[in-house]
Amino acid sequence: MEAVRWDERRRRFLQETMEEARPSLATLKENANYISQMADYIEHTYSDEPQAAESLIGQGRDYIVDSTITTVTYLDHLIQTMESVFQGQELAIESITNSADSICHRAAACKRLRSLRHLEASKTGIKNLLPAPEQDEAGVQQLDESVLPR
């Protein structure tokens, strides 16, 4: 059951990550297509008019720098988003682990407490069955040591 929930969480995380990445990936594709078109245009213009090509090459350089900065910014945002999601998952897993440890410790303490209560009840019950202490002190000591669980 827990494995099914974990698979569902993992699937949801991957889906959210892809939704976050789509705008970045779309921008990267647009930038790559535009740079490719610009390179084709510059190459075509350069073969016809060498003087005009210098101006276009300068514009192309500026665009490539701007495009690279935009691309890096998108990728940085995507990486930060993924890191925060991973940190959130790590914290959730750590919280679940701590809760499970706490539950185990409480269960062990309850089990010990029940055992101690049972032992105390057994001891009290045996004492009630024995003769009064002033009648046979030696018999009580011998019975207490031999009958009670250790």
Contacts in CASP RR format, 6 or more apart in sequence:
PFRMAT RR
TARGET T0000
AUTHOR 0000-0000-0000
METHOD contacts of the structure
MODEL  1
MEAVRWDERRRRFLQETMEEARPSLATLKENANYISQMADYIEHTYSDEP
QAAESLIGQGRDYIVDSTITTVTYLDHLIQTMESVFQGQELAIESITNSA
DSICHRAAACKRLRSLRHLEASKTGIKNLLPAPEQDEAGVQQLDESVLPR
9 89 0 8 1.000
13 85 0 8 1.000
13 89 0 8 1.000
16 85 0 8 1.000
17 81 0 8 1.000
17 82 0 8 1.000
17 85 0 8 1.000
20 78 0 8 1.000
20 81 0 8 1.000
20 82 0 8 1.000
21 78 0 8 1.000
23 74 0 8 1.000
24 74 0 8 1.000
24 75 0 8 1.000
24 77 0 8 1.000
24 78 0 8 1.000
27 70 0 8 1.000
27 71 0 8 1.000
27 74 0 8 1.000
28 71 0 8 1.000
28 74 0 8 1.000
31 67 0 8 1.000
31 70 0 8 1.000
31 71 0 8 1.000
34 63 0 8 1.000
34 67 0 8 1.000
35 63 0 8 1.000
35 64 0 8 1.000
35 67 0 8 1.000
38 56 0 8 1.000
38 60 0 8 1.000
38 63 0 8 1.000
41 56 0 8 1.000
42 53 0 8 1.000
42 56 0 8 1.000
42 57 0 8 1.000
42 60 0 8 1.000
45 52 0 8 1.000
45 53 0 8 1.000
45 56 0 8 1.000
46 53 0 8 1.000
46 56 0 8 1.000
46 57 0 8 1.000
119 148 0 8 1.000
119 149 0 8 1.000
122 148 0 8 1.000
122 149 0 8 1.000
123 144 0 8 1.000
123 148 0 8 1.000
126 143 0 8 1.000
126 144 0 8 1.000
126 147 0 8 1.000
126 148 0 8 1.000
127 140 0 8 1.000
127 144 0 8 1.000
130 139 0 8 1.000
130 140 0 8 1.000
130 143 0 8 1.000
131 140 0 8 1.000
133 140 0 8 1.000
END
